[in-house]
Amino acid sequence: MERIWGTRSLAPLYDRSFSKPVGEVWLTGEDCKVINGPLAGQSLAQLAQKFAAELTGEAAPQPERFPLLIKFIFPKEKLSLQVHPDDETAHSAGLPCGKTECWYVLDAEPGAQVAVGLKGGVTREKLREAIAGKHAENLLNWVKVRAGEMIYVDAGTVHTIGPGVVLLETQQNSDTTYRLYDYGRPRELHIEQGLAATKEKTGSGKVVPSGQNGNLNLVTSPCFVVHRRQLKRDKEQIVTRHMPPSSVQIAVGLKGKANISANGQSAELSPGEAVVVPASATQFSIRPEADLDYMHVALPQDKVPHPQTVME
C-alpha cells in the first residue's frame, strides 16, 4: 500500500525496492488472494462470503467478513495524528466495525517513538485548539519503543507512529482512519469526525507479555489474541483450538521456513507471508525447515477485558 510517509525498501522482510514510498504490506486484507491449492486466486472477501463461519469461525462478529487485518508497517516519516472509531461509533456511521489494533515492534532504531493517547487533563476542546495552533502532537503520550515490545491501541485513542520502526499490526478488519493533524501534508483531514470518535481516556499502552519456552502471549483482547512462537528445526508443533467458539487461525512468518498442515492440506510459511487456517480445522501442525519465529493470531475464545498496559 503506497503511503506518503513510507519507504522504498522493505528490507529485511522483503527483497524488493519500489519507485514510490510503500508504507504498509497487507497480509489478510479482503483483497488479498490465496496463492496455493484449490482456492488459489480467490480473495479473502470471496472466501468469507462463500464459507462464512467454516472459514472465519463462530467467534467472528460477522461470519461473512474476514475479521482480522494483519499488516507490516514501514514508516520513514511520522504518520498523521489520527484516531479510529469504536464499534458503536462505526455502526452509527454505517461502517461494519471499529478499529482496535496492536503493534508488535519487529525492529526499532535507538530513540524510536510512538504516541498513544492524550496526556492527563487534555480534553477534546484542548485538542481542537492544539490542532488549530499546529502543536497537537505535544498533547500526546510519546513512548520510546524497542524490538520485542507490544503496544495496544484501543479504538478512540489518538495516536501516531514515528520513523525508525518496523511494526506488525493486528487489527479489526477496518481501514477507517480520521486524520486530525498531518504536519501540513496535502491530505484530507477529518477533524470533526475524529474529535467525535476521540476518547479522552483509554487503556492503550505497552502490554507486558506472559509465557516462556518460545511461546509468548503478547496480547489478549476483546478483538484478537496474538502469540509469538519459536521452534527449533524439525521440532513439530501441534496448535489446537481447545474449546468453542471456533476461530480462523493465522500464522505469520518472521524468520525461517515451515510446513503447515491442516484438514489434509499443506502450505509453506515463509518470512513476510501469512498462512490462514480455517476455523473448520480445530488444529494444525507446523514443522520448521530451519529455526522458526512466527506469530499466531486468532479471535478470543471468550469475552475478555482489554489488556493491562503500562506507559513507559
Phi and psi restraints in degrees (value plus and minus 20) as a CYANA .aco file:
   2 GLU   PHI     -90.4   -50.4
   2 GLU   PSI     114.6   154.6
   3 ARG   PHI    -160.5  -120.5
   3 ARG   PSI     121.7   161.7
   4 ILE   PHI     -83.4   -43.4
   4 ILE   PSI     -45.1    -5.1
   5 TRP   PHI    -117.4   -77.4
   5 TRP   PSI     -12.0    28.0
   6 GLY   PHI    -104.7   -64.7
   6 GLY   PSI    -187.5  -147.5
   7 THR   PHI    -147.6  -107.6
   7 THR   PSI     145.9   185.9
   8 ARG   PHI    -119.5   -79.5
   8 ARG   PSI     -29.0    11.0
   9 SER   PHI    -141.5  -101.5
   9 SER   PSI     110.6   150.6
  10 LEU   PHI    -127.1   -87.1
  10 LEU   PSI       2.4    42.4
  11 ALA   PHI     -85.2   -45.2
  11 ALA   PSI     130.0   170.0
  12 PRO   PHI    -111.6   -71.6
  12 PRO   PSI     -20.4    19.6
  13 LEU   PHI     -92.0   -52.0
  13 LEU   PSI     -59.6   -19.6
  14 TYR   PHI    -147.4  -107.4
  14 TYR   PSI     114.4   154.4
  15 ASP   PHI    -112.1   -72.1
  15 ASP   PSI      42.5    82.5
  16 ARG   PHI    -162.9  -122.9
  16 ARG   PSI     130.0   170.0
  17 SER   PHI    -142.4  -102.4
  17 SER   PSI     135.5   175.5
  18 PHE   PHI    -150.8  -110.8
  18 PHE   PSI     131.6   171.6
  19 SER   PHI     -99.8   -59.8
  19 SER   PSI     -42.1    -2.1
  20 LYS   PHI    -139.9   -99.9
  20 LYS   PSI     135.9   175.9
  21 PRO   PHI     -89.2   -49.2
  21 PRO   PSI     107.0   147.0
  22 VAL   PHI    -125.9   -85.9
  22 VAL   PSI     106.6   146.6
  23 GLY   PHI    -123.7   -83.7
  23 GLY   PSI     -48.5    -8.5
  24 GLU   PHI    -160.1  -120.1
  24 GLU   PSI     125.5   165.5
  25 VAL   PHI    -139.9   -99.9
  25 VAL   PSI      92.6   132.6
  26 TRP   PHI    -107.4   -67.4
  26 TRP   PSI     109.8   149.8
  27 LEU   PHI    -121.0   -81.0
  27 LEU   PSI     -54.4   -14.4
  28 THR   PHI    -149.5  -109.5
  28 THR   PSI      15.6    55.6
  29 GLY   PHI     -88.8   -48.8
  29 GLY   PSI     140.9   180.9
  30 GLU   PHI     -82.9   -42.9
  30 GLU   PSI     -45.6    -5.6
  31 ASP   PHI    -110.4   -70.4
  31 ASP   PSI     -24.5    15.5
  32 CYS   PHI     -87.8   -47.8
  32 CYS   PSI     118.7   158.7
  33 LYS   PHI    -133.0   -93.0
  33 LYS   PSI     126.8   166.8
  34 VAL   PHI     -85.6   -45.6
  34 VAL   PSI     118.1   158.1
  35 ILE   PHI    -130.9   -90.9
  35 ILE   PSI     -21.3    18.7
  36 ASN   PHI    -164.7  -124.7
  36 ASN   PSI     143.2   183.2
  37 GLY   PHI      57.8    97.8
  37 GLY   PSI    -192.6  -152.6
  38 PRO   PHI     -87.6   -47.6
  38 PRO   PSI     -36.2     3.8
  39 LEU   PHI    -120.7   -80.7
  39 LEU   PSI      -9.8    30.2
  40 ALA   PHI     -75.0   -35.0
  40 ALA   PSI     116.9   156.9
  41 GLY   PHI      73.6   113.6
  41 GLY   PSI     -34.8     5.2
  42 GLN   PHI    -109.2   -69.2
  42 GLN   PSI     125.9   165.9
  43 SER   PHI    -105.8   -65.8
  43 SER   PSI     142.1   182.1
  44 LEU   PHI     -83.0   -43.0
  44 LEU   PSI     -54.9   -14.9
  45 ALA   PHI     -82.0   -42.0
  45 ALA   PSI     -64.6   -24.6
  46 GLN   PHI     -82.9   -42.9
  46 GLN   PSI     -62.1   -22.1
  47 LEU   PHI     -89.3   -49.3
  47 LEU   PSI     -57.4   -17.4
  48 ALA   PHI     -85.1   -45.1
  48 ALA   PSI     -59.3   -19.3
  49 GLN   PHI     -84.4   -44.4
  49 GLN   PSI     -59.3   -19.3
  50 LYS   PHI     -96.5   -56.5
  50 LYS   PSI     -64.8   -24.8
  51 PHE   PHI    -124.5   -84.5
  51 PHE   PSI     -37.4     2.6
  52 ALA   PHI      29.4    69.4
  52 ALA   PSI    -146.8  -106.8
  53 ALA   PHI     -85.2   -45.2
  53 ALA   PSI     -39.4     0.6
  54 GLU   PHI     -80.3   -40.3
  54 GLU   PSI     -52.9   -12.9
  55 LEU   PHI    -112.2   -72.2
  55 LEU   PSI     -74.6   -34.6
  56 THR   PHI    -103.7   -63.7
  56 THR   PSI     -52.2   -12.2
  57 GLY   PHI      83.7   123.7
  57 GLY   PSI     139.6   179.6
  58 GLU   PHI     -84.3   -44.3
  58 GLU   PSI     -43.8    -3.8
  59 ALA   PHI     -98.5   -58.5
  59 ALA   PSI     -32.6     7.4
  60 ALA   PHI     -89.6   -49.6
  60 ALA   PSI     110.1   150.1
  61 PRO   PHI     -79.7   -39.7
  61 PRO   PSI     -56.8   -16.8
  62 GLN   PHI    -151.5  -111.5
  62 GLN   PSI      76.1   116.1
  63 PRO   PHI     -75.1   -35.1
  63 PRO   PSI     -46.8    -6.8
  64 GLU   PHI    -110.5   -70.5
  64 GLU   PSI     -10.8    29.2
  65 ARG   PHI    -141.2  -101.2
  65 ARG   PSI     116.4   156.4
  66 PHE   PHI     -86.3   -46.3
  66 PHE   PSI     108.9   148.9
  67 PRO   PHI    -101.9   -61.9
  67 PRO   PSI     -41.6    -1.6
  68 LEU   PHI    -146.8  -106.8
  68 LEU   PSI     116.4   156.4
  69 LEU   PHI    -130.0   -90.0
  69 LEU   PSI     100.7   140.7
  70 ILE   PHI    -135.2   -95.2
  70 ILE   PSI     114.5   154.5
  71 LYS   PHI    -174.2  -134.2
  71 LYS   PSI     135.6   175.6
  72 PHE   PHI    -114.3   -74.3
  72 PHE   PSI     123.6   163.6
  73 ILE   PHI    -141.9  -101.9
  73 ILE   PSI     111.6   151.6
  74 PHE   PHI    -146.9  -106.9
  74 PHE   PSI      55.6    95.6
  75 PRO   PHI    -102.3   -62.3
  75 PRO   PSI     110.0   150.0
  76 LYS   PHI    -120.2   -80.2
  76 LYS   PSI     -41.1    -1.1
  77 GLU   PHI    -150.8  -110.8
  77 GLU   PSI     150.4   190.4
  78 LYS   PHI     -82.3   -42.3
  78 LYS   PSI     120.2   160.2
  79 LEU   PHI     -94.6   -54.6
  79 LEU   PSI     145.4   185.4
  80 SER   PHI     -82.9   -42.9
  80 SER   PSI     136.6   176.6
  81 LEU   PHI     -91.2   -51.2
  81 LEU   PSI     103.5   143.5
  82 GLN   PHI    -165.4  -125.4
  82 GLN   PSI     148.9   188.9
  83 VAL   PHI    -169.9  -129.9
  83 VAL   PSI     129.3   169.3
  84 HIS   PHI    -136.4   -96.4
  84 HIS   PSI     125.6   165.6
  85 PRO   PHI     -93.1   -53.1
  85 PRO   PSI     134.1   174.1
  86 ASP   PHI    -103.1   -63.1
  86 ASP   PSI     158.7   198.7
  87 ASP   PHI     -79.1   -39.1
  87 ASP   PSI     -64.3   -24.3
  88 GLU   PHI     -82.1   -42.1
  88 GLU   PSI     -66.0   -26.0
  89 THR   PHI     -85.4   -45.4
  89 THR   PSI     -60.5   -20.5
  90 ALA   PHI     -83.6   -43.6
  90 ALA   PSI     -65.3   -25.3
  91 HIS   PHI     -82.7   -42.7
  91 HIS   PSI     -57.0   -17.0
  92 SER   PHI     -87.2   -47.2
  92 SER   PSI     -41.6    -1.6
  93 ALA   PHI    -116.5   -76.5
  93 ALA   PSI     -12.3    27.7
  94 GLY   PHI      59.7    99.7
  94 GLY   PSI      -2.9    37.1
  95 LEU   PHI    -116.4   -76.4
  95 LEU   PSI     131.6   171.6
  96 PRO   PHI     -88.9   -48.9
  96 PRO   PSI     -51.5   -11.5
  97 CYS   PHI    -183.8  -143.8
  97 CYS   PSI     146.2   186.2
  98 GLY   PHI    -102.9   -62.9
  98 GLY   PSI    -183.0  -143.0
  99 LYS   PHI    -164.6  -124.6
  99 LYS   PSI      68.4   108.4
 100 THR   PHI    -113.0   -73.0
 100 THR   PSI     121.1   161.1
 101 GLU   PHI    -162.4  -122.4
 101 GLU   PSI     149.1   189.1
 102 CYS   PHI    -163.1  -123.1
 102 CYS   PSI     131.7   171.7
 103 TRP   PHI    -141.3  -101.3
 103 TRP   PSI     101.3   141.3
 104 TYR   PHI    -117.7   -77.7
 104 TYR   PSI     107.4   147.4
 105 VAL   PHI    -105.1   -65.1
 105 VAL   PSI      87.6   127.6
 106 LEU   PHI    -101.7   -61.7
 106 LEU   PSI     -55.6   -15.6
 107 ASP   PHI    -172.4  -132.4
 107 ASP   PSI     125.8   165.8
 108 ALA   PHI    -172.7  -132.7
 108 ALA   PSI     108.9   148.9
 109 GLU   PHI     -91.6   -51.6
 109 GLU   PSI     135.8   175.8
 110 PRO   PHI     -75.7   -35.7
 110 PRO   PSI     111.6   151.6
 111 GLY   PHI      64.5   104.5
 111 GLY   PSI     -20.0    20.0
 112 ALA   PHI     -81.3   -41.3
 112 ALA   PSI     124.4   164.4
 113 GLN   PHI    -156.3  -116.3
 113 GLN   PSI     135.6   175.6
 114 VAL   PHI    -147.8  -107.8
 114 VAL   PSI     143.1   183.1
 115 ALA   PHI    -144.2  -104.2
 115 ALA   PSI     108.3   148.3
 116 VAL   PHI    -156.9  -116.9
 116 VAL   PSI      96.6   136.6
 117 GLY   PHI      65.2   105.2
 117 GLY   PSI     137.6   177.6
 118 LEU   PHI    -102.9   -62.9
 118 LEU   PSI     124.9   164.9
 119 LYS   PHI     -82.8   -42.8
 119 LYS   PSI     136.1   176.1
 120 GLY   PHI     -75.4   -35.4
 120 GLY   PSI     114.1   154.1
 121 GLY   PHI      68.7   108.7
 121 GLY   PSI     -27.9    12.1
 122 VAL   PHI    -101.2   -61.2
 122 VAL   PSI     104.3   144.3
 123 THR   PHI    -121.6   -81.6
 123 THR   PSI     151.0   191.0
 124 ARG   PHI     -80.3   -40.3
 124 ARG   PSI     -58.6   -18.6
 125 GLU   PHI     -86.8   -46.8
 125 GLU   PSI     -59.5   -19.5
 126 LYS   PHI     -84.2   -44.2
 126 LYS   PSI     -57.5   -17.5
 127 LEU   PHI     -85.4   -45.4
 127 LEU   PSI     -62.1   -22.1
 128 ARG   PHI     -78.8   -38.8
 128 ARG   PSI     -65.4   -25.4
 129 GLU   PHI     -83.1   -43.1
 129 GLU   PSI     -59.9   -19.9
 130 ALA   PHI     -88.1   -48.1
 130 ALA   PSI     -55.0   -15.0
 131 ILE   PHI     -82.7   -42.7
 131 ILE   PSI     -65.9   -25.9
 132 ALA   PHI     -83.2   -43.2
 132 ALA   PSI     -54.9   -14.9
 133 GLY   PHI    -107.5   -67.5
 133 GLY   PSI     -18.2    21.8
 134 LYS   PHI      43.6    83.6
 134 LYS   PSI      15.1    55.1
 135 HIS   PHI    -156.4  -116.4
 135 HIS   PSI      11.2    51.2
 136 ALA   PHI     -82.9   -42.9
 136 ALA   PSI     -52.0   -12.0
 137 GLU   PHI     -85.2   -45.2
 137 GLU   PSI     -39.9     0.1
 138 ASN   PHI     -92.9   -52.9
 138 ASN   PSI     -32.8     7.2
 139 LEU   PHI    -113.4   -73.4
 139 LEU   PSI     -18.9    21.1
 140 LEU   PHI    -120.2   -80.2
 140 LEU   PSI     139.1   179.1
 141 ASN   PHI    -102.3   -62.3
 141 ASN   PSI      87.2   127.2
 142 TRP   PHI    -109.9   -69.9
 142 TRP   PSI     109.9   149.9
 143 VAL   PHI    -148.7  -108.7
 143 VAL   PSI     109.9   149.9
 144 LYS   PHI     -93.5   -53.5
 144 LYS   PSI     122.0   162.0
 145 VAL   PHI    -146.0  -106.0
 145 VAL   PSI     132.4   172.4
 146 ARG   PHI    -150.7  -110.7
 146 ARG   PSI     139.1   179.1
 147 ALA   PHI     -76.6   -36.6
 147 ALA   PSI     117.2   157.2
 148 GLY   PHI      77.2   117.2
 148 GLY   PSI     -24.5    15.5
 149 GLU   PHI    -113.4   -73.4
 149 GLU   PSI     133.0   173.0
 150 MET   PHI    -138.5   -98.5
 150 MET   PSI     110.4   150.4
 151 ILE   PHI    -137.0   -97.0
 151 ILE   PSI     107.9   147.9
 152 TYR   PHI    -119.6   -79.6
 152 TYR   PSI     112.2   152.2
 153 VAL   PHI    -147.7  -107.7
 153 VAL   PSI      76.2   116.2
 154 ASP   PHI     -88.1   -48.1
 154 ASP   PSI     125.5   165.5
 155 ALA   PHI     -74.7   -34.7
 155 ALA   PSI     121.4   161.4
 156 GLY   PHI      74.0   114.0
 156 GLY   PSI     -24.1    15.9
 157 THR   PHI    -107.7   -67.7
 157 THR   PSI     102.5   142.5
 158 VAL   PHI     -91.6   -51.6
 158 VAL   PSI     112.4   152.4
 159 HIS   PHI    -175.2  -135.2
 159 HIS   PSI     147.9   187.9
 160 THR   PHI    -179.2  -139.2
 160 THR   PSI     145.7   185.7
 161 ILE   PHI    -142.0  -102.0
 161 ILE   PSI     112.3   152.3
 162 GLY   PHI    -107.3   -67.3
 162 GLY   PSI     153.3   193.3
 163 PRO   PHI     -95.0   -55.0
 163 PRO   PSI     149.7   189.7
 164 GLY   PHI      65.2   105.2
 164 GLY   PSI      -0.6    39.4
 165 VAL   PHI    -151.9  -111.9
 165 VAL   PSI     138.5   178.5
 166 VAL   PHI    -145.0  -105.0
 166 VAL   PSI     103.7   143.7
 167 LEU   PHI    -138.8   -98.8
 167 LEU   PSI     128.5   168.5
 168 LEU   PHI    -127.6   -87.6
 168 LEU   PSI      95.0   135.0
 169 GLU   PHI    -123.3   -83.3
 169 GLU   PSI     112.6   152.6
 170 THR   PHI    -135.8   -95.8
 170 THR   PSI     112.1   152.1
 171 GLN   PHI    -172.1  -132.1
 171 GLN   PSI     144.5   184.5
 172 GLN   PHI     -79.1   -39.1
 172 GLN   PSI     131.3   171.3
 173 ASN   PHI     -97.1   -57.1
 173 ASN   PSI      58.5    98.5
 174 SER   PHI    -165.6  -125.6
 174 SER   PSI     123.3   163.3
 175 ASP   PHI    -135.6   -95.6
 175 ASP   PSI       6.3    46.3
 176 THR   PHI    -104.7   -64.7
 176 THR   PSI      94.3   134.3
 177 THR   PHI    -149.7  -109.7
 177 THR   PSI     107.9   147.9
 178 TYR   PHI    -124.1   -84.1
 178 TYR   PSI      92.7   132.7
 179 ARG   PHI    -103.0   -63.0
 179 ARG   PSI     107.6   147.6
 180 LEU   PHI    -118.8   -78.8
 180 LEU   PSI     -52.3   -12.3
 181 TYR   PHI    -177.5  -137.5
 181 TYR   PSI     118.2   158.2
 182 ASP   PHI    -158.4  -118.4
 182 ASP   PSI       7.6    47.6
 183 TYR   PHI      37.6    77.6
 183 TYR   PSI       7.8    47.8
 184 GLY   PHI      62.4   102.4
 184 GLY   PSI     -16.3    23.7
 185 ARG   PHI     -89.9   -49.9
 185 ARG   PSI     128.7   168.7
 186 PRO   PHI     -99.6   -59.6
 186 PRO   PSI      43.3    83.3
 187 ARG   PHI    -148.1  -108.1
 187 ARG   PSI     136.0   176.0
 188 GLU   PHI     -86.1   -46.1
 188 GLU   PSI     119.1   159.1
 189 LEU   PHI    -123.2   -83.2
 189 LEU   PSI     139.0   179.0
 190 HIS   PHI    -153.7  -113.7
 190 HIS   PSI      39.3    79.3
 191 ILE   PHI     -84.4   -44.4
 191 ILE   PSI     -67.2   -27.2
 192 GLU   PHI     -86.6   -46.6
 192 GLU   PSI     -66.2   -26.2
 193 GLN   PHI     -82.4   -42.4
 193 GLN   PSI     -61.5   -21.5
 194 GLY   PHI     -85.5   -45.5
 194 GLY   PSI     -63.9   -23.9
 195 LEU   PHI     -85.1   -45.1
 195 LEU   PSI     -56.6   -16.6
 196 ALA   PHI     -84.4   -44.4
 196 ALA   PSI     -52.4   -12.4
 197 ALA   PHI    -105.6   -65.6
 197 ALA   PSI     -33.9     6.1
 198 THR   PHI     -92.8   -52.8
 198 THR   PSI     114.3   154.3
 199 LYS   PHI    -126.1   -86.1
 199 LYS   PSI     110.7   150.7
 200 GLU   PHI     -89.8   -49.8
 200 GLU   PSI     -48.2    -8.2
 201 LYS   PHI    -150.4  -110.4
 201 LYS   PSI     112.5   152.5
 202 THR   PHI    -158.3  -118.3
 202 THR   PSI     155.1   195.1
 203 GLY   PHI    -119.4   -79.4
 203 GLY   PSI       5.5    45.5
 204 SER   PHI     -96.7   -56.7
 204 SER   PSI     134.6   174.6
 205 GLY   PHI     132.9   172.9
 205 GLY   PSI    -188.0  -148.0
 206 LYS   PHI     -98.0   -58.0
 206 LYS   PSI     121.3   161.3
 207 VAL   PHI    -124.9   -84.9
 207 VAL   PSI     112.0   152.0
 208 VAL   PHI    -103.2   -63.2
 208 VAL   PSI      99.5   139.5
 209 PRO   PHI     -91.5   -51.5
 209 PRO   PSI     142.5   182.5
 210 SER   PHI    -152.2  -112.2
 210 SER   PSI     136.4   176.4
 211 GLY   PHI      95.6   135.6
 211 GLY   PSI     159.5   199.5
 212 GLN   PHI    -183.9  -143.9
 212 GLN   PSI     159.8   199.8
 213 ASN   PHI      34.6    74.6
 213 ASN   PSI      25.3    65.3
 214 GLY   PHI      57.2    97.2
 214 GLY   PSI      -5.5    34.5
 215 ASN   PHI    -156.8  -116.8
 215 ASN   PSI      76.8   116.8
 216 LEU   PHI    -128.0   -88.0
 216 LEU   PSI     109.9   149.9
 217 ASN   PHI    -105.3   -65.3
 217 ASN   PSI      90.8   130.8
 218 LEU   PHI    -104.3   -64.3
 218 LEU   PSI     -56.6   -16.6
 219 VAL   PHI    -182.9  -142.9
 219 VAL   PSI     118.9   158.9
 220 THR   PHI    -144.9  -104.9
 220 THR   PSI     103.3   143.3
 221 SER   PHI    -161.3  -121.3
 221 SER   PSI     153.9   193.9
 222 PRO   PHI     -83.3   -43.3
 222 PRO   PSI     -37.3     2.7
 223 CYS   PHI    -128.3   -88.3
 223 CYS   PSI     -43.5    -3.5
 224 PHE   PHI    -185.8  -145.8
 224 PHE   PSI     138.7   178.7
 225 VAL   PHI    -147.3  -107.3
 225 VAL   PSI     109.4   149.4
 226 VAL   PHI    -146.3  -106.3
 226 VAL   PSI     104.7   144.7
 227 HIS   PHI    -135.6   -95.6
 227 HIS   PSI     129.3   169.3
 228 ARG   PHI    -131.7   -91.7
 228 ARG   PSI     107.2   147.2
 229 ARG   PHI    -145.8  -105.8
 229 ARG   PSI     122.9   162.9
 230 GLN   PHI    -148.3  -108.3
 230 GLN   PSI     114.7   154.7
 231 LEU   PHI    -153.0  -113.0
 231 LEU   PSI     123.9   163.9
 232 LYS   PHI     -99.1   -59.1
 232 LYS   PSI     138.5   178.5
 233 ARG   PHI     -74.2   -34.2
 233 ARG   PSI     116.0   156.0
 234 ASP   PHI      43.2    83.2
 234 ASP   PSI      -5.3    34.7
 235 LYS   PHI    -116.5   -76.5
 235 LYS   PSI      78.1   118.1
 236 GLU   PHI     -92.4   -52.4
 236 GLU   PSI     122.6   162.6
 237 GLN   PHI    -147.7  -107.7
 237 GLN   PSI     118.0   158.0
 238 ILE   PHI    -125.5   -85.5
 238 ILE   PSI     100.9   140.9
 239 VAL   PHI    -125.2   -85.2
 239 VAL   PSI     101.7   141.7
 240 THR   PHI    -141.9  -101.9
 240 THR   PSI     118.1   158.1
 241 ARG   PHI    -108.6   -68.6
 241 ARG   PSI      85.3   125.3
 242 HIS   PHI     -93.7   -53.7
 242 HIS   PSI     -49.4    -9.4
 243 MET   PHI    -170.5  -130.5
 243 MET   PSI     141.1   181.1
 244 PRO   PHI     -88.9   -48.9
 244 PRO   PSI     143.4   183.4
 245 PRO   PHI     -97.1   -57.1
 245 PRO   PSI     133.6   173.6
 246 SER   PHI     -91.0   -51.0
 246 SER   PSI     138.9   178.9
 247 SER   PHI    -169.7  -129.7
 247 SER   PSI     124.6   164.6
 248 VAL   PHI     -78.9   -38.9
 248 VAL   PSI     125.9   165.9
 249 GLN   PHI    -143.1  -103.1
 249 GLN   PSI     120.6   160.6
 250 ILE   PHI    -149.7  -109.7
 250 ILE   PSI     108.1   148.1
 251 ALA   PHI    -128.1   -88.1
 251 ALA   PSI     110.2   150.2
 252 VAL   PHI    -138.7   -98.7
 252 VAL   PSI     100.5   140.5
 253 GLY   PHI     -96.5   -56.5
 253 GLY   PSI     113.5   153.5
 254 LEU   PHI    -131.1   -91.1
 254 LEU   PSI     -68.3   -28.3
 255 LYS   PHI    -163.9  -123.9
 255 LYS   PSI     127.5   167.5
 256 GLY   PHI      57.8    97.8
 256 GLY   PSI     152.8   192.8
 257 LYS   PHI    -145.8  -105.8
 257 LYS   PSI     136.1   176.1
 258 ALA   PHI    -174.0  -134.0
 258 ALA   PSI     140.9   180.9
 259 ASN   PHI    -125.6   -85.6
 259 ASN   PSI     109.2   149.2
 260 ILE   PHI    -133.0   -93.0
 260 ILE   PSI     111.4   151.4
 261 SER   PHI    -146.9  -106.9
 261 SER   PSI     117.9   157.9
 262 ALA   PHI    -180.3  -140.3
 262 ALA   PSI     119.6   159.6
 263 ASN   PHI      32.9    72.9
 263 ASN   PSI      14.5    54.5
 264 GLY   PHI      59.0    99.0
 264 GLY   PSI     -17.9    22.1
 265 GLN   PHI    -131.6   -91.6
 265 GLN   PSI     137.1   177.1
 266 SER   PHI    -160.1  -120.1
 266 SER   PSI     137.7   177.7
 267 ALA   PHI    -171.0  -131.0
 267 ALA   PSI     132.2   172.2
 268 GLU   PHI    -110.4   -70.4
 268 GLU   PSI     115.4   155.4
 269 LEU   PHI    -127.1   -87.1
 269 LEU   PSI     101.9   141.9
 270 SER   PHI    -142.1  -102.1
 270 SER   PSI     142.8   182.8
 271 PRO   PHI     -77.4   -37.4
 271 PRO   PSI     116.2   156.2
 272 GLY   PHI      63.7   103.7
 272 GLY   PSI     -16.9    23.1
 273 GLU   PHI    -135.5   -95.5
 273 GLU   PSI     141.1   181.1
 274 ALA   PHI    -143.2  -103.2
 274 ALA   PSI     117.9   157.9
 275 VAL   PHI    -130.9   -90.9
 275 VAL   PSI     103.1   143.1
 276 VAL   PHI    -118.6   -78.6
 276 VAL   PSI     100.7   140.7
 277 VAL   PHI    -123.2   -83.2
 277 VAL   PSI      98.5   138.5
 278 PRO   PHI     -84.9   -44.9
 278 PRO   PSI     135.0   175.0
 279 ALA   PHI     -82.3   -42.3
 279 ALA   PSI     -43.4    -3.4
 280 SER   PHI     -85.6   -45.6
 280 SER   PSI     -38.6     1.4
 281 ALA   PHI    -113.9   -73.9
 281 ALA   PSI      89.7   129.7
 282 THR   PHI     -93.8   -53.8
 282 THR   PSI     -36.1     3.9
 283 GLN   PHI    -169.1  -129.1
 283 GLN   PSI     141.3   181.3
 284 PHE   PHI    -163.1  -123.1
 284 PHE   PSI     136.3   176.3
 285 SER   PHI    -129.1   -89.1
 285 SER   PSI     126.1   166.1
 286 ILE   PHI    -153.3  -113.3
 286 ILE   PSI     104.4   144.4
 287 ARG   PHI    -143.4  -103.4
 287 ARG   PSI      94.4   134.4
 288 PRO   PHI     -95.1   -55.1
 288 PRO   PSI     121.6   161.6
 289 GLU   PHI    -105.5   -65.5
 289 GLU   PSI     -42.3    -2.3
 290 ALA   PHI    -167.8  -127.8
 290 ALA   PSI     152.6   192.6
 291 ASP   PHI     -70.9   -30.9
 291 ASP   PSI     110.6   150.6
 292 LEU   PHI    -138.1   -98.1
 292 LEU   PSI     121.2   161.2
 293 ASP   PHI    -152.6  -112.6
 293 ASP   PSI      98.9   138.9
 294 TYR   PHI    -168.2  -128.2
 294 TYR   PSI     141.3   181.3
 295 MET   PHI    -120.9   -80.9
 295 MET   PSI     121.7   161.7
 296 HIS   PHI    -139.3   -99.3
 296 HIS   PSI     102.0   142.0
 297 VAL   PHI    -144.7  -104.7
 297 VAL   PSI     117.5   157.5
 298 ALA   PHI    -173.7  -133.7
 298 ALA   PSI     155.6   195.6
 299 LEU   PHI    -105.7   -65.7
 299 LEU   PSI     131.6   171.6
 300 PRO   PHI     -85.3   -45.3
 300 PRO   PSI     134.4   174.4
 301 GLN   PHI    -110.1   -70.1
 301 GLN   PSI     -26.7    13.3
 302 ASP   PHI    -173.4  -133.4
 302 ASP   PSI     151.0   191.0
 303 LYS   PHI     -91.0   -51.0
 303 LYS   PSI      99.1   139.1
 304 VAL   PHI    -144.6  -104.6
 304 VAL   PSI     134.6   174.6
 305 PRO   PHI     -98.9   -58.9
 305 PRO   PSI     152.4   192.4
 306 HIS   PHI     -85.1   -45.1
 306 HIS   PSI     129.9   169.9
 307 PRO   PHI     -90.1   -50.1
 307 PRO   PSI     136.4   176.4
 308 GLN   PHI     -92.3   -52.3
 308 GLN   PSI     116.8   156.8
 309 THR   PHI    -151.9  -111.9
 309 THR   PSI     142.3   182.3
 310 VAL   PHI    -148.5  -108.5
 310 VAL   PSI     137.8   177.8
 311 MET   PHI    -140.8  -100.8
 311 MET   PSI      70.1   110.1
